[in-house]
Amino acid sequence: MMAATAVLALTACNRAQVQTEEAYAGPLRARPDRIMVAYFAISPEQVRLDQGIGARIVRTAEDQPFTAVAMQTAQATQLALADRLVDDLRKYGLPAEHAVTAEAPGTSLLVRGQIVAIDQGNRTRRILIGLGAGKSSVSADMQLYYQAPGLPPRFMTAYQAQADSGRMPGAAETMGGGAVAGSLASSTVVSGAMHATSETRRASDPREASRLADGLAREIGEFAVSMGWIPPAALQR
């Protein structure tokens, strides 16, 4: 039980690191009618696939072309990032939606970006060693533009962000703790179950992309507060 609690605590405190690259210093803008979130640009060349033994064996056995697997990974990250951004912004009370090609009437805040790198790390090292070994990560740049009717988009601010899998304990770490406590078997079972759940979910729900979106959405929310579009209390939702 203690091992599971420690794993959950480490996972919960692992937040994205976001830095403001260019801050906005202009006049206040009217609240936009909508916030248009675009899918962040990325290419397969920016994806580093899982370097763990198991992943390499699977790719070899299935004879999957590297570019095809990398593209699937890139698209999954794009979708997870955009979907989570829209959901988070709506929770703040902001009118967020996925961007469309046709220009919509009224004013818009455009959210655009580039996924700079996806590194799946080494799953084998994460499970056996943990504490940051073999960690996976996603990095992205994001820009905000304000668009009024009949005018070109006006650049507002830019951010750099990164999220990773953190320092979750590995099997060796939790087994050591279990042995000292005289409960090696139960500690190992709990640790193995937690890792299996985490790594299984990773294939269908890119957690780093979700963490990245949470951090970026928070920055957009704070920008909205500074503009007077939402009250500070909205960020507590």
FENKA-V210917 format. One record per residue. N is the residue number from 1. PHI is phi in degrees with one decimal (NA if undefined). Layout:
# FENKA-V210917
((N,PHI) (N,PHI))
This chain:
# FENKA-V210917
((1,NA) (2,-63.0) (3,-64.2) (4,-64.0) (5,-62.2) (6,-64.8) (7,-62.6) (8,-64.2) (9,-65.6) (10,-65.7) (11,-67.6) (12,-66.7) (13,-87.0) (14,-85.5) (15,-109.1) (16,-67.8) (17,-99.7) (18,-124.8) (19,-124.0) (20,-81.5) (21,-85.7) (22,-139.8) (23,-90.7) (24,-83.3) (25,-131.2) (26,-94.0) (27,-73.2) (28,-64.9) (29,-113.5) (30,-63.9) (31,-56.3) (32,-70.4) (33,-71.3) (34,-157.5) (35,-115.8) (36,-96.2) (37,-97.2) (38,-89.3) (39,-72.1) (40,-66.9) (41,-69.5) (42,-164.9) (43,-127.6) (44,-57.3) (45,-64.8) (46,-93.2) (47,-106.9) (48,-110.9) (49,-73.5) (50,-52.7) (51,-95.5) (52,-66.7) (53,-59.7) (54,-60.7) (55,-65.3) (56,-67.0) (57,-65.3) (58,-62.3) (59,-64.0) (60,-68.9) (61,-65.4) (62,-86.3) (63,52.2) (64,-88.1) (65,-60.2) (66,-56.1) (67,-63.8) (68,-67.4) (69,-66.0) (70,-63.0) (71,-65.4) (72,-61.1) (73,-64.1) (74,-62.7) (75,-67.3) (76,-63.2) (77,-68.5) (78,-55.3) (79,-63.7) (80,-62.0) (81,-65.0) (82,-66.3) (83,-62.3) (84,-68.7) (85,-59.3) (86,-60.7) (87,-61.9) (88,-62.6) (89,-65.9) (90,-65.0) (91,-63.7) (92,-77.9) (93,88.1) (94,-99.6) (95,-79.9) (96,-87.5) (97,-156.7) (98,-70.6) (99,-67.1) (100,-120.3) (101,-72.9) (102,-73.2) (103,-73.0) (104,-90.8) (105,-69.5) (106,84.7) (107,-97.0) (108,-138.4) (109,-101.7) (110,-95.3) (111,-108.6) (112,-125.6) (113,-174.2) (114,-136.5) (115,-81.4) (116,-75.7) (117,-160.2) (118,-123.7) (119,-123.0) (120,-76.8) (121,65.7) (122,-136.9) (123,-59.7) (124,-59.6) (125,-68.8) (126,-62.5) (127,-73.0) (128,-81.3) (129,-103.5) (130,70.0) (131,54.1) (132,99.3) (133,-67.9) (134,66.3) (135,-65.9) (136,-99.9) (137,-155.8) (138,-135.3) (139,-122.5) (140,-153.7) (141,-110.2) (142,-135.9) (143,-128.5) (144,-112.5) (145,-128.0) (146,-109.4) (147,-122.9) (148,-96.5) (149,-55.9) (150,75.8) (151,-121.1) (152,-70.6) (153,-58.7) (154,-107.4) (155,-63.3) (156,-114.0) (157,-160.0) (158,-140.2) (159,-136.6) (160,-121.6) (161,-146.4) (162,-148.4) (163,-134.4) (164,-137.3) (165,-78.3) (166,79.8) (167,-118.3) (168,-60.7) (169,-59.8) (170,-91.6) (171,-60.8) (172,-63.3) (173,-66.6) (174,-71.7) (175,-65.2) (176,-62.2) (177,-64.0) (178,-67.0) (179,-65.8) (180,-63.3) (181,-81.7) (182,80.0) (183,-133.3) (184,-58.1) (185,-62.7) (186,-66.0) (187,-63.9) (188,-66.0) (189,-62.8) (190,-62.3) (191,-61.4) (192,-62.7) (193,-65.1) (194,-63.8) (195,-66.6) (196,-61.7) (197,-63.1) (198,-61.4) (199,-72.7) (200,-67.9) (201,-66.1) (202,-58.4) (203,-67.9) (204,-106.7) (205,-136.9) (206,-59.4) (207,-64.3) (208,-63.7) (209,-63.9) (210,-67.3) (211,-64.1) (212,-61.1) (213,-62.3) (214,-59.6) (215,-66.8) (216,-69.2) (217,-62.1) (218,-61.5) (219,-65.4) (220,-63.5) (221,-62.1) (222,-67.2) (223,-63.8) (224,-63.4) (225,-63.3) (226,-62.7) (227,-87.4) (228,82.9) (229,-78.1) (230,-139.5) (231,-76.9) (232,-55.3) (233,-63.1) (234,-63.7) (235,-75.7) (236,-89.7) (237,-71.6))
